[in-house]
Amino acid sequence: MKIIDRYIISQYLRRLVSIFGICMLIFIVQTFWLFIDDLAGKGLDFETIFKFLIYYSPKLIPIVLPLSVLLASLMTFGDLAENYEFAAMKSTGISLIRCMSGLFLVHIMIGVGSYYFSNHVIPYGELKSYNLRRNLAKLKPAIAIREGIFNDLGQMNIKVKRKYGFEQRLLEDVIIHEKTTDHKNRIVIKAKRGELKSKTTDATLQLVLYDGNRYEEIIGKDYQEKLRLPHAKVHFEKYVMNIDLSKFNNIDLNEENYTSTFRMQKVNQLQVSIDSLERDFREQKRVFSDNFNKKHYTSQIKTVKIQEYEPDSLITANLLNIVENKTKWRRRQSINNAITDVKSILRSLENKKRTFFIYQKLINLHKITLFDRFTIIFACIFLFLIGASLGAIIKKGGLGLPMVLSVLIFLSYHYIGIFGKNAAEDNSVTPYLASWISTIIIAPFAFYLTRRASYDEGFVNLDFLFIPLKHFFKKISSSK
């Protein structure tokens, strides 16, 4: 490797690693706030939260890596151009393309490495983070009894009108619905006052109720007994309830019940899943079509003219006169029956349309995930070309203009991809086009900028427009 290649690569990699670390930290913090509702208030230790963020972080690589490549290349080449290092290289006969060749090979390796990372590490991280999040969702939060609504406490629901006193332990106007062994709400407890004796984070919650009534529905052997004794009522001055909360949080956070979603699959598994889903989808449509035709006899409809009808020897009247008959109720009945049948058919078609839409969306999501494993390779290469060329053109390093340009370019690239994928979910565009459209758009832009930078031209050459105008106004002024 030439000294100049080592110099440029070392300058670039230093910036890439630092920018990647900063961007990754920013996105991890954003992820924490995104899932704050799933993590907060459940008594989780730091290890569990850290584990969730580590499992989730591989999903951020396809976003963070292209942004880091773009910004690092723009800053590196902008700094080299600003310090006239490129001018010195060109004076010795070294072109910009030659300066970029070493990093171009580096980005090919980065792209291939990112493919293997997205095909092995990201599915594993998705498996772990998804199952951990599902298990966290089963955990009951530390009991926080809110005013005016029913709060779920496992086998009972409690509602209080007002909380007051020290640490809001005193309750006013308490209503409790308690389920019996048959999981039905047969017990209702109402009290004028209540008090929480233990902390809401303890394993057992002690609730003391004052001046109230307990109602319980009695299950009778027959209807007469139920009418005679519908429920039991007990008045109390003081009623102590001990609620066991430990069983609510008896959840194994390492349990993995979900292992087959499309984001957890590798390329070969996605290909098998797509093939199976498409085959099943075709079979479902074929079965529905056959059943629909048989049920509604659409293939057997035949136009019959009344004058062609030959009455049976035993029935002299024309049976089709039920339609031609001037009796209004017969006409109305026939029309209403037809309208009812048509509405029923339309409802059936609409329901099946929604089912097919969901199934097609699932297939498209599998395809988008499959194609995304490959697009990151070319995204890193093209964004590097854009960043390096822009840096050489604008001749600015640092975190000022390069940062602004990088963010604008990356947001354009990122949101084009998002819009395409959203359109592919409802089958407006093909999943293949949706996954590749952002890369297809930036590819000619990358080659265009590389060409202009290699010829030491500006970002956009408007001389073809301004020079004729300048000559035109010059002639006008000279003629005067």
C-alpha positions in Angstrom: 0.0 0.0 0.0 1.3 3.4 -0.9 2.1 6.0 1.7 -0.6 8.3 0.4 -3.2 5.6 0.6 -2.3 4.8 4.2 -2.5 8.5 5.0 -5.9 9.1 3.5 -7.3 5.8 4.9 -6.0 6.6 8.4 -7.5 10.1 8.2 -10.8 8.7 7.1 -11.1 5.8 9.5 -10.4 8.0 12.5 -13.3 10.2 11.5 -15.5 7.3 10.6 -15.0 5.5 13.9 -15.6 8.7 16.0 -18.7 9.7 13.9 -20.1 6.2 14.0 -19.7 6.1 17.8 -21.4 9.5 18.3 -24.3 8.7 15.9 -24.8 5.3 17.5 -24.9 6.8 21.0 -27.5 9.4 19.8 -29.7 6.7 18.2 -29.4 4.4 21.3 -30.6 7.3 23.5 -33.5 7.9 21.1 -34.3 4.2 21.2 -34.4 4.4 25.0 -36.9 7.2 24.9 -38.9 5.4 22.2 -39.4 2.4 24.5 -39.6 4.3 27.8 -43.2 3.2 28.4 -42.1 -0.5 28.1 -39.1 0.0 30.5 -40.2 2.5 33.1 -42.0 1.7 36.3 -41.4 -2.0 36.3 -38.5 -2.3 38.7 -36.0 -3.4 36.1 -32.4 -3.4 37.0 -29.7 -1.7 34.9 -28.5 -5.0 33.5 -31.9 -5.8 31.9 -32.2 -2.3 30.4 -28.6 -2.5 29.1 -29.3 -5.9 27.6 -32.4 -4.7 25.8 -30.4 -1.7 24.3 -27.6 -4.0 23.2 -30.0 -6.4 21.6 -31.8 -3.6 19.8 -28.7 -1.7 18.7 -27.8 -4.0 15.6 -31.0 -2.8 14.0 -29.6 0.7 14.0 -26.5 -0.2 12.0 -28.3 0.1 8.5 -29.2 3.7 9.4 -26.1 4.8 11.3 -23.4 3.3 9.0 -24.5 5.0 5.7 -24.8 8.3 7.6 -21.4 7.9 9.2 -19.8 7.0 5.8 -21.3 10.1 4.1 -20.3 12.5 6.8 -16.8 11.0 7.4 -16.0 11.0 3.6 -17.3 14.6 3.2 -15.3 15.8 6.2 -12.1 14.0 5.2 -12.0 15.1 1.6 -13.2 18.5 2.4 -10.4 18.9 4.9 -7.8 17.7 2.5 -9.1 20.1 -0.2 -9.3 23.0 2.3 -5.7 22.5 3.3 -4.5 22.4 -0.3 -3.3 18.8 0.1 -5.3 17.8 -3.0 -3.6 20.6 -4.9 -0.2 19.3 -3.9 -1.2 15.7 -4.9 -2.5 17.0 -8.3 0.8 18.9 -8.9 2.6 15.6 -8.6 0.2 13.9 -11.1 -2.1 12.1 -8.6 -5.7 12.5 -9.6 -8.7 12.6 -7.3 -9.8 9.2 -8.6 -6.4 7.8 -7.6 -6.8 9.3 -4.1 -10.3 7.7 -3.8 -9.3 4.3 -5.1 -7.9 3.0 -1.8 -11.0 4.1 0.2 -13.2 2.7 -2.6 -11.8 -0.8 -1.9 -12.2 -0.2 1.8 -15.9 0.6 1.3 -16.4 -2.5 -0.8 -15.1 -4.5 2.2 -17.3 -2.4 4.5 -20.3 -3.1 2.3 -19.7 -6.9 2.2 -19.1 -6.9 5.9 -22.3 -5.0 6.5 -24.2 -7.6 4.4 -22.9 -10.5 6.6 -23.7 -8.4 9.7 -27.2 -7.7 8.6 -27.7 -11.4 7.6 -26.4 -12.9 10.9 -26.2 -10.4 13.8 -29.3 -8.3 13.1 -31.7 -11.3 13.0 -30.2 -12.6 16.2 -30.5 -9.2 17.8 -34.1 -8.9 16.6 -34.8 -12.4 18.1 -33.5 -11.4 21.5 -34.9 -7.8 21.6 -38.3 -8.9 20.4 -38.7 -11.7 22.9 -37.3 -9.6 25.7 -39.7 -6.8 24.9 -42.7 -9.2 24.8 -41.7 -10.6 28.2 -41.3 -7.1 29.6 -44.8 -6.3 28.5 -46.1 -9.1 30.7 -44.6 -7.5 33.8 -47.0 -5.5 35.9 -45.8 -2.1 36.8 -45.4 -1.1 40.4 -49.0 -0.6 41.5 -50.1 3.0 40.8 -53.7 3.4 41.7 -54.9 6.4 39.6 -58.0 8.4 40.5 -61.3 8.1 38.6 -60.5 4.9 36.6 -60.4 1.2 37.2 -56.9 -0.1 37.9 -56.0 -3.7 37.1 -54.7 -5.7 40.0 -54.7 -9.2 38.5 -58.0 -10.8 39.7 -59.5 -7.5 40.7 -60.1 -4.0 39.5 -60.1 -1.0 41.9 -61.4 2.5 41.4 -61.0 5.4 43.9 -62.6 8.8 43.7 -59.7 10.6 45.4 -56.3 10.0 47.0 -55.0 12.2 49.8 -52.9 12.2 52.9 -49.2 11.2 53.4 -47.9 9.7 50.2 -51.5 9.6 49.0 -52.2 6.4 51.0 -55.7 7.4 52.0 -58.5 6.6 49.6 -62.0 8.0 49.3 -65.0 6.2 47.8 -63.5 2.8 46.9 -65.1 0.4 44.5 -63.5 -3.1 43.9 -64.6 -5.7 41.4 -63.2 -9.1 42.3 -63.3 -12.2 40.1 -64.2 -15.6 41.5 -62.6 -19.0 40.6 -64.7 -19.2 37.4 -63.0 -15.9 36.2 -66.3 -14.0 36.4 -67.0 -10.7 38.2 -69.3 -11.9 41.0 -68.0 -9.9 43.9 -68.3 -6.2 44.4 -66.9 -4.3 47.4 -67.8 -0.7 48.1 -66.3 1.4 50.9 -66.4 5.0 51.9 -62.8 5.1 52.9 -59.6 3.1 52.4 -56.0 3.0 53.3 -52.8 1.5 51.8 -50.9 0.0 54.7 -47.9 -1.3 52.7 -45.8 0.1 50.0 -47.0 -0.3 46.4 -43.7 -1.9 45.5 -43.9 -4.7 48.1 -44.7 -8.3 47.2 -47.9 -8.1 49.2 -50.3 -5.1 49.1 -52.3 -4.6 52.3 -55.5 -2.6 51.7 -57.8 -1.7 54.6 -61.3 -0.6 53.8 -63.7 1.2 56.2 -67.5 1.5 56.4 -68.6 -0.4 53.4 -70.5 -3.4 51.9 -69.5 -6.6 50.2 -71.8 -8.0 47.5 -71.4 -11.5 46.1 -73.6 -13.1 43.5 -74.9 -16.5 44.5 -74.8 -19.3 41.9 -78.1 -21.2 42.4 -78.8 -24.7 41.4 -81.8 -23.6 39.4 -83.6 -20.5 38.3 -86.1 -20.4 41.2 -83.3 -20.6 43.8 -81.5 -17.8 42.0 -84.6 -15.6 42.2 -85.0 -16.4 45.9 -81.4 -15.7 46.8 -79.7 -13.6 44.0 -76.8 -12.3 46.1 -75.3 -12.0 49.6 -74.6 -8.7 51.2 -72.3 -8.1 54.2 -71.8 -4.8 55.9 -68.4 -4.1 57.5 -66.8 -1.4 59.6 -63.3 -2.6 58.7 -62.2 -5.0 56.0 -58.5 -6.0 55.5 -57.4 -7.3 52.1 -53.9 -8.8 51.4 -53.2 -8.8 47.7 -50.3 -11.0 46.5 -48.4 -9.2 43.8 -45.4 -11.5 43.5 -47.1 -13.8 41.0 -47.7 -10.8 38.6 -43.9 -10.4 38.0 -43.0 -14.1 37.9 -41.8 -13.8 34.3 -38.7 -15.4 32.7 -37.2 -12.5 30.7 -34.9 -14.9 28.8 -37.8 -17.0 27.5 -38.0 -17.0 23.7 -41.4 -17.9 22.4 -41.2 -16.0 19.1 -38.5 -17.2 16.7 -40.0 -17.0 13.2 -40.9 -13.4 12.3 -39.5 -12.2 9.0 -37.0 -9.8 10.7 -35.4 -12.8 12.5 -34.7 -14.7 9.4 -31.6 -14.9 7.3 -31.5 -14.6 3.5 -31.9 -18.4 2.8 -34.8 -18.6 5.4 -36.5 -15.5 3.8 -36.3 -17.1 0.4 -38.0 -20.3 1.7 -40.6 -18.3 3.6 -41.4 -16.1 0.5 -41.8 -19.2 -1.7 -44.1 -20.9 0.8 -46.2 -17.8 1.4 -46.7 -17.1 -2.3 -47.6 -20.7 -2.9 -50.2 -20.7 -0.1 -51.5 -17.3 -1.3 -52.1 -18.6 -4.8 -53.9 -21.7 -3.4 -56.1 -19.5 -1.2 -57.1 -17.4 -4.1 -57.9 -20.4 -6.2 -60.0 -22.1 -3.5 -61.9 -18.8 -2.8 -62.6 -18.4 -6.5 -63.9 -21.9 -6.9 -66.1 -21.7 -3.8 -67.4 -18.3 -4.8 -68.5 -19.5 -8.2 -70.1 -22.7 -6.8 -71.9 -20.8 -4.1 -73.3 -18.0 -6.1 -73.7 -19.8 -9.4 -72.2 -17.0 -11.3 -71.0 -19.4 -14.0 -74.5 -20.8 -14.5 -76.4 -17.5 -15.0 -78.3 -17.7 -18.3 -80.6 -15.1 -19.9 -84.1 -16.5 -20.4 -86.7 -14.8 -22.5 -90.3 -15.1 -21.4 -91.6 -15.8 -24.9 -89.3 -18.7 -25.2 -90.7 -20.4 -22.1 -92.8 -23.5 -22.7 -95.2 -24.2 -19.9 -95.3 -27.6 -18.3 -98.3 -29.8 -19.2 -99.4 -29.8 -15.6 -98.8 -26.1 -15.0 -100.4 -23.9 -17.6 -99.3 -20.5 -16.0 -96.0 -19.0 -16.9 -93.8 -19.1 -13.8 -91.7 -16.2 -14.9 -94.8 -14.0 -14.7 -93.8 -13.4 -11.1 -91.5 -10.8 -12.4 -93.8 -9.5 -15.2 -96.9 -9.6 -13.0 -98.2 -6.2 -12.1 -98.7 -7.1 -8.5 -96.4 -4.7 -6.8 -95.5 -6.8 -3.7 -94.2 -9.6 -5.9 -91.9 -7.2 -7.8 -90.8 -5.5 -4.6 -90.0 -8.9 -3.0 -88.0 -10.1 -5.9 -86.0 -6.8 -6.1 -85.4 -6.8 -2.3 -84.2 -10.4 -2.4 -81.8 -9.6 -5.2 -80.5 -6.5 -3.4 -80.0 -8.6 -0.2 -78.0 -11.2 -2.2 -75.9 -8.6 -3.8 -75.1 -6.9 -0.5 -74.2 -10.3 1.0 -71.8 -11.0 -1.9 -70.2 -7.6 -1.6 -69.6 -8.0 2.1 -68.0 -11.4 1.5 -65.8 -9.9 -1.2 -64.8 -7.0 1.0 -63.9 -9.2 3.9 -61.8 -11.5 1.7 -60.2 -8.4 0.1 -59.0 -7.3 3.6 -57.7 -10.8 4.3 -55.8 -11.0 0.9 -54.4 -7.5 1.5 -52.9 -8.5 4.9 -51.5 -11.7 3.3 -50.0 -9.8 0.4 -48.5 -7.2 2.8 -46.8 -10.0 4.8 -45.3 -11.3 1.6 -44.1 -7.9 0.6 -42.5 -7.3 4.0 -40.6 -10.5 3.6 -39.3 -9.4 0.2 -38.4 -5.9 1.5 -36.4 -7.4 4.3 -34.7 -9.7 1.9 -33.7 -6.9 -0.5 -32.6 -4.6 2.3 -29.8 -7.1 3.1 -28.2 -6.3 -0.2 -29.0 -2.6 -0.6 -26.7 -1.6 2.3 -23.7 -2.8 0.3 -24.3 -0.3 -2.5 -25.6 2.4 -0.2 -22.2 2.6 1.6 -20.3 2.8 -1.8 -22.5 5.4 -3.4 -22.7 7.6 -0.3 -18.9 7.5 0.0 -18.6 8.7 -3.6 -21.1 11.5 -3.0 -19.4 12.5 0.3 -15.8 12.4 -1.1 -16.8 14.3 -4.3 -18.7 17.0 -2.4 -15.9 17.4 0.0 -13.4 18.0 -2.9 -15.8 20.4 -4.6 -16.8 22.6 -1.6 -13.3 22.5 -0.1 -14.7 22.7 3.4 -13.9 20.4 6.4 -15.0 20.4 10.0 -18.6 20.2 11.3 -20.1 23.2 9.6 -21.2 23.0 6.0 -20.3 19.3 5.7 -22.6 18.4 8.5 -25.5 20.3 6.9 -25.0 18.8 3.5 -24.6 15.3 4.9 -27.8 15.5 6.9 -29.8 16.8 4.0 -28.5 14.2 1.6 -29.0 11.3 4.0 -32.5 12.4 5.0 -33.4 12.6 1.3 -32.0 9.1 0.8 -33.6 7.7 3.9 -37.1 9.1 3.4 -37.2 8.1 -0.2 -36.6 4.6 1.0 -39.3 4.9 3.6 -41.9 6.2 1.2 -41.0 3.4 -1.2 -41.4 0.7 1.4 -44.7 2.2 2.7 -46.0 2.1 -0.9 -44.8 -1.5 -1.3 -46.7 -2.6 1.8 -50.1 -1.9 0.1 -48.7 -3.2 -3.2 -48.7 0.2 -4.9 -45.1 -0.6 -6.1 -43.1 -3.8 -6.2 -41.0 -4.6 -3.2 -38.0 -4.8 -5.4 -38.4 -1.3 -6.6 -39.2 0.0 -3.1 -36.0 -1.4 -1.6 -33.8 -0.2 -4.4 -35.3 3.1 -5.3 -33.3 5.2 -3.0 -30.1 3.5 -4.1 -31.1 3.8 -7.8 -31.7 7.6 -7.3 -28.3 8.3 -5.6 -26.3 6.2 -8.0 -26.3 8.6 -11.0 -25.9 11.5 -8.5 -22.8 9.8 -7.1 -21.2 9.3 -10.6 -22.1 12.8 -11.7 -20.4 14.4 -8.6 -17.4 12.1 -9.0 -16.9 13.2 -12.6 -17.2 16.9 -11.8 -14.8 16.6 -8.8 -12.3 14.7 -10.9 -12.3 17.5 -13.5 -12.1 20.1 -10.7 -15.4 21.6 -11.7 -18.1 23.1 -9.5 -21.2 21.5 -8.2 -23.3 22.8 -11.0 -22.0 24.6 -14.1 -24.3 27.4 -15.1 -22.0 29.1 -17.6 -24.0 27.9 -20.5 -26.9 30.0 -19.2 -25.1 33.0 -17.7 -22.5 33.6 -20.5 -25.0 34.1 -23.3 -27.0 36.4 -21.1 -23.9 38.4 -20.2 -23.0 38.8 -23.9 -26.6 39.8 -24.7 -26.7 42.6 -22.1 -23.2 43.7 -23.1 -24.3 44.2 -26.7 -27.4 46.1 -25.6 -25.3 48.4 -23.5 -22.7 49.0 -26.2 -25.3 49.8 -28.9 -26.7 52.6 -26.7 
